[in-house]
Amino acid sequence: MTSASKAAVAELLSEARQRTLELIEPLDDEQLNRVYSPLLSPLAWDLGHIANFEELWLVQTIADREPMHGDLGRFYDAIENPRKTRGELPILRDADLRAYMADVRERTLEVLDSVEIGPEAEDPLLRDGFVYEMLLAHEFQHNETMLQLLQMVDGYEPLRPVGTEALAPGDPETIALAGGTYEIGAPDQGFAYDNERRRHPVELAAFEIDRTPVTNAAYIAFMEATGAEPPLYWEPDGEGGWVTAAMGRRAPIDPARPVIHVSWHQANAFASWAGKRLPSEQEWEAASPHLRMVGQAWEWTSSDFLAYPGFEAFPYPEYSEVFFGPEYKVLRGSSWATHSRVVRPSFRNWDLPQRRQIFSGIRCARDA
């Protein structure tokens, strides 16, 4: 890797860290340490986890250096420590946490200056800078998780307005795709997670998919017709309408915006009520060249989170493999809180079907 490309990596690392710190800048230490929900980590844990993940991969694994705080890393293991217990752990807090984040970054840049990264690198972690791309994606993804919690902080002002852009009025236009063979998954070149590979052909029957996601207005009609539960953070306005109460501010629901904060069960019920269904993740990806992917909401699919043919865990099974199975449903696309560096047609998000704290919405499909 040239000095210029190493400088570019350092700049990207700095950009990710600046975004993380800007998210928490309005908060005091008490807010960072507070447990707001058993479904979400205290922000102090997320910050320490981000730094510990960086130390583990960019310092310990790449440079074979000893960790700075002994076995501290076991408290930041996301698999071993469920979210509901993380506020009780002896993690770093306040000034110690900030010092740790800065010290890890200093060591990371020292290691970056000493390694060779390029397409011919023998170590697959270093080849084409994979481990640095992984670290960047990890921090940006935790930024989105942190924003999920920040919906619960009264008076919080985000980096950009909460919500998604309004859609054009009228019924969503549908896209018709012919039956046939479609290539699904990430190509060999470029960064992707292990669960996006290997790229493989799938046979799909002809189907139609809505060009735009379901709006608040359509979801309100569904609620009125069926008595369905409202999305998370919705409250009655006392006059027959609805407001959103995220971040402690009551604002009228914009009927033209995509609905957000719905569970898979709610999404599936809406699709059935509308005489449609949720698309499979393969259908979603096949249609992605025709869809708007950025600035909306993650979209539930009908698919369970399963391994692709030829799957190989890399660089660690805890990212994907431990979640494979019928318990988790796949979401595709992105949300207003997703960094553009994470967005790609093959990206697979997943969560439990009852979860609503994620920025999740609905797009419907039907057989042709």
C-alpha positions in Angstrom: 0.0 0.0 0.0 1.3 3.4 -0.9 1.7 6.2 1.6 -1.1 8.0 -0.3 -3.5 5.1 0.1 -2.6 4.7 3.8 -3.3 8.4 4.3 -6.8 7.8 2.7 -7.4 4.9 5.1 -6.4 7.1 8.1 -8.7 9.9 6.8 -11.6 7.4 6.6 -11.0 6.2 10.1 -11.0 9.8 11.3 -14.2 10.5 9.4 -15.9 7.5 11.1 -14.7 8.5 14.6 -15.8 12.1 14.0 -19.3 10.9 13.2 -19.4 8.8 16.3 -18.2 11.6 18.6 -20.6 14.1 17.0 -23.5 11.7 17.8 -22.7 11.9 21.5 -21.4 15.5 21.7 -24.8 16.8 23.1 -24.9 14.2 25.9 -23.4 14.1 29.4 -21.8 11.1 31.1 -25.0 10.2 32.9 -26.8 9.9 29.6 -24.0 7.9 28.1 -24.2 5.4 31.0 -28.0 5.2 31.3 -29.8 2.1 30.4 -32.8 3.3 28.3 -34.0 -0.1 27.1 -33.1 -3.8 27.6 -33.1 -4.0 23.8 -30.3 -1.5 23.4 -26.9 -1.1 25.0 -26.0 2.0 27.0 -24.0 4.3 24.7 -20.9 3.9 26.9 -20.9 0.2 26.0 -21.2 0.9 22.3 -18.3 3.4 22.4 -16.1 0.9 24.3 -17.1 -1.9 22.0 -16.2 0.2 18.9 -12.7 0.9 20.4 -12.2 -2.6 21.6 -13.2 -4.1 18.2 -10.6 -1.7 16.6 -7.9 -2.8 19.1 -8.7 -6.5 18.6 -8.5 -6.4 14.8 -6.2 -3.5 13.9 -3.7 -3.8 16.8 -3.8 -7.2 18.4 -4.6 -9.4 15.3 -2.6 -7.5 12.7 0.4 -6.4 14.8 0.3 -9.1 17.4 0.4 -6.6 20.2 -0.9 -7.2 23.7 -4.2 -5.5 24.7 -3.9 -2.4 26.8 -6.4 -3.5 29.5 -5.8 -7.2 29.8 -9.1 -9.1 29.5 -11.3 -6.1 29.2 -12.4 -7.3 25.8 -14.6 -10.0 27.3 -17.0 -7.4 28.5 -17.3 -6.0 25.0 -18.1 -9.4 23.4 -21.5 -8.9 21.9 -22.3 -12.6 21.8 -21.3 -13.3 25.4 -23.0 -10.2 26.8 -26.7 -9.8 25.9 -27.8 -6.2 25.6 -30.0 -6.3 28.7 -26.9 -7.0 30.9 -24.4 -4.6 29.4 -25.2 -1.7 31.7 -24.1 -3.9 34.7 -20.7 -4.8 33.3 -17.4 -3.3 34.7 -16.8 -1.4 31.4 -14.8 1.8 30.9 -16.7 5.0 31.5 -16.4 8.7 31.3 -12.8 10.0 31.1 -11.3 6.5 31.1 -13.5 5.6 28.2 -12.5 8.6 26.1 -8.8 8.0 26.9 -9.1 4.4 25.8 -10.7 5.4 22.5 -7.9 7.9 21.8 -5.1 5.5 22.9 -6.4 2.7 20.6 -6.6 5.0 17.7 -3.0 6.1 18.2 -1.8 2.5 18.2 -4.0 1.8 15.2 -2.3 4.5 13.1 1.1 3.3 14.2 0.3 -0.2 13.0 -1.2 1.1 9.7 2.1 2.9 9.0 4.0 -0.4 9.4 1.9 -2.9 7.3 1.7 -3.5 3.6 -1.8 -3.8 2.2 -2.7 -4.5 -1.4 -4.1 -7.1 -3.8 -1.1 -9.3 -3.4 -1.0 -9.4 0.4 -0.6 -12.9 1.7 -2.8 -12.3 4.7 -6.5 -12.2 3.6 -7.2 -9.7 6.3 -4.8 -7.2 4.7 -5.5 -8.1 1.1 -7.1 -5.0 -0.5 -7.4 -3.5 3.0 -10.3 -5.9 4.0 -9.7 -5.5 7.8 -9.9 -1.7 7.5 -13.0 -1.8 5.5 -14.5 -4.1 8.1 -13.6 -1.7 10.9 -15.1 1.2 9.1 -18.4 -0.7 8.4 -18.5 -1.8 12.0 -18.2 1.7 13.4 -20.8 3.1 10.9 -23.2 0.3 11.8 -22.9 1.0 15.5 -23.6 4.6 14.7 -27.0 3.5 13.5 -27.5 1.3 16.5 -26.7 4.3 18.7 -29.2 6.4 16.8 -31.8 3.7 17.7 -31.2 4.5 21.4 -31.0 8.2 20.8 -34.7 8.1 19.7 -35.3 7.7 23.5 -33.3 10.7 24.7 -35.6 13.7 25.3 -34.5 16.8 23.4 -31.7 15.1 21.4 -30.8 16.9 18.2 -29.5 14.5 15.5 -27.0 15.2 12.8 -29.8 15.5 10.3 -33.6 15.6 10.7 -35.3 12.5 11.9 -37.5 10.8 9.4 -37.4 9.9 5.7 -38.2 11.9 2.7 -41.7 12.2 1.5 -42.9 10.2 -1.4 -44.9 11.4 -4.4 -48.7 11.2 -3.9 -50.8 8.5 -5.3 -50.5 4.7 -5.3 -47.0 3.2 -5.5 -46.0 2.2 -9.0 -45.2 -1.4 -9.4 -42.2 -2.9 -11.2 -42.7 -6.2 -13.1 -39.8 -8.6 -13.3 -39.9 -11.6 -15.6 -39.3 -15.1 -14.3 -35.8 -16.4 -14.9 -32.3 -16.7 -13.4 -30.8 -13.9 -11.3 -27.4 -13.6 -9.8 -27.6 -12.9 -6.1 -24.9 -12.0 -3.6 -21.7 -9.8 -3.6 -19.2 -10.1 -6.5 -15.7 -11.4 -5.8 -14.1 -8.0 -5.9 -14.8 -5.3 -3.3 -15.6 -5.4 0.3 -18.6 -7.5 1.5 -19.4 -9.5 4.6 -19.2 -13.3 4.5 -23.0 -13.7 4.6 -23.2 -11.9 1.2 -21.1 -14.6 -0.5 -20.8 -16.6 -2.6 -22.6 -14.9 -5.5 -24.9 -17.6 -7.0 -27.8 -18.0 -9.5 -31.4 -18.3 -8.3 -34.5 -19.1 -10.2 -37.3 -16.7 -9.6 -40.9 -16.8 -10.9 -42.3 -13.7 -12.4 -43.3 -11.1 -9.8 -44.3 -7.5 -9.2 -42.8 -5.3 -6.5 -43.9 -1.8 -5.4 -41.4 0.9 -6.6 -41.8 2.8 -3.3 -42.3 1.7 0.3 -45.5 1.8 2.2 -46.4 5.3 3.5 -47.7 6.5 6.8 -51.1 7.2 5.2 -51.4 3.6 3.9 -50.4 2.2 7.3 -53.0 4.4 9.1 -55.6 3.0 6.7 -54.5 -0.4 7.7 -54.7 0.4 11.4 -58.2 1.9 11.0 -59.5 -1.1 9.1 -57.9 -3.8 11.3 -57.2 -2.3 14.7 -53.5 -3.1 14.2 -51.0 -1.7 16.7 -49.2 1.6 15.6 -45.5 1.7 14.9 -43.1 2.4 17.7 -43.1 6.0 19.0 -46.6 6.8 17.5 -49.1 8.3 20.0 -52.7 9.5 19.4 -52.9 13.3 19.1 -56.3 13.4 20.9 -58.1 14.5 17.8 -58.2 11.3 15.9 -54.7 11.6 14.4 -51.2 10.5 15.2 -48.0 12.1 16.3 -44.5 10.7 16.7 -42.9 11.1 20.1 -39.3 10.2 19.2 -36.7 12.1 21.2 -39.4 13.5 23.4 -40.8 15.8 20.8 -44.4 15.4 19.6 -44.7 16.1 15.8 -47.6 15.3 13.5 -47.2 12.2 11.4 -46.5 13.1 7.7 -48.8 10.9 5.7 -46.5 11.1 2.6 -43.4 9.7 4.4 -42.6 6.0 4.5 -43.8 4.2 7.6 -40.9 3.3 10.0 -40.4 1.4 13.2 -42.6 -1.5 12.4 -42.0 -5.2 13.2 -41.9 -8.0 10.7 -45.2 -9.2 12.1 -46.7 -5.8 11.4 -45.2 -5.6 8.0 -46.4 -9.1 7.1 -49.9 -8.3 8.3 -50.0 -5.1 6.3 -49.0 -6.9 3.1 -51.6 -9.5 3.6 -54.3 -6.9 4.2 -53.2 -5.1 1.1 -53.7 -8.3 -1.0 -49.9 -8.6 -1.4 -47.0 -10.2 0.4 -43.5 -9.3 1.5 -40.8 -9.9 -1.2 -38.2 -12.6 -0.6 -34.7 -11.2 -0.2 -33.8 -12.6 -3.6 -36.7 -10.8 -5.2 -35.7 -7.6 -3.5 -32.1 -7.8 -4.7 -33.2 -8.8 -8.2 -35.4 -5.6 -8.3 -32.8 -3.4 -6.6 -31.5 -1.8 -9.8 -35.0 -0.3 -10.2 -35.5 0.7 -6.5 -34.5 3.7 -4.5 -32.3 2.3 -1.7 -31.1 5.3 0.3 -32.9 7.6 2.6 -35.9 5.4 3.3 -36.2 2.6 5.8 -34.8 -0.9 6.1 -37.4 -3.2 4.4 -38.5 -6.5 5.9 -38.5 -9.5 3.6 -40.1 -12.9 3.9 -36.8 -14.6 4.1 -35.1 -16.3 7.0 -31.4 -15.4 7.6 -29.7 -18.4 6.1 -26.3 -19.1 4.6 -25.7 -18.9 0.9 -24.4 -21.9 -1.0 -20.7 -22.2 -0.5 -20.7 -19.9 2.6 -17.4 -19.7 4.5 -17.2 -17.8 7.8 -14.6 -15.0 7.5 -13.0 -13.5 9.5 -15.0 -14.8 12.5 -18.2 -16.9 12.8 -19.8 -14.5 15.3 -20.6 -11.9 12.7 -23.1 -14.1 10.7 -22.9 -17.8 11.3 -24.2 -17.8 14.8 -27.4 -16.0 13.7 -28.3 -18.3 10.8 -31.7 -20.0 11.2 -35.5 -19.4 11.1 -35.4 -17.1 14.2 -34.2 -14.1 12.3 -35.7 -12.3 9.3 -33.7 -10.5 6.6 -34.1 -6.8 6.0 -32.8 -5.1 2.8 -31.9 -1.6 1.7 -30.9 1.1 4.2 -32.4 3.8 6.3 -32.0 7.5 6.9 -29.5 6.6 9.7 -27.4 4.3 7.5 -24.0 5.6 6.3 -23.6 5.5 2.5 -20.5 3.4 2.8 -22.6 0.5 4.2 -25.2 0.6 1.4 -25.0 -1.9 -1.4 -27.5 -4.2 -3.1 -26.1 -7.3 -1.6 -26.1 -6.1 2.0 -28.1 -8.3 4.4 -29.5 -6.9 7.6 -31.4 -9.1 10.0 -33.3 -9.0 13.3 -35.9 -10.8 15.3 -39.4 -10.5 13.8 -40.8 -8.8 16.8 -38.3 -6.0 16.9 -39.4 -2.4 16.1 -36.5 -0.2 17.5 -34.7 -0.6 14.2 -35.5 1.8 11.4 -37.6 -0.7 9.6 -40.4 -0.3 7.0 -42.3 -2.2 4.4 -42.3 -2.8 0.6 -44.9 -5.1 -0.9 -44.7 -7.6 -3.7 -47.0 -10.1 -5.3 -46.9 -12.9 -7.8 -47.3 -11.8 -11.4 
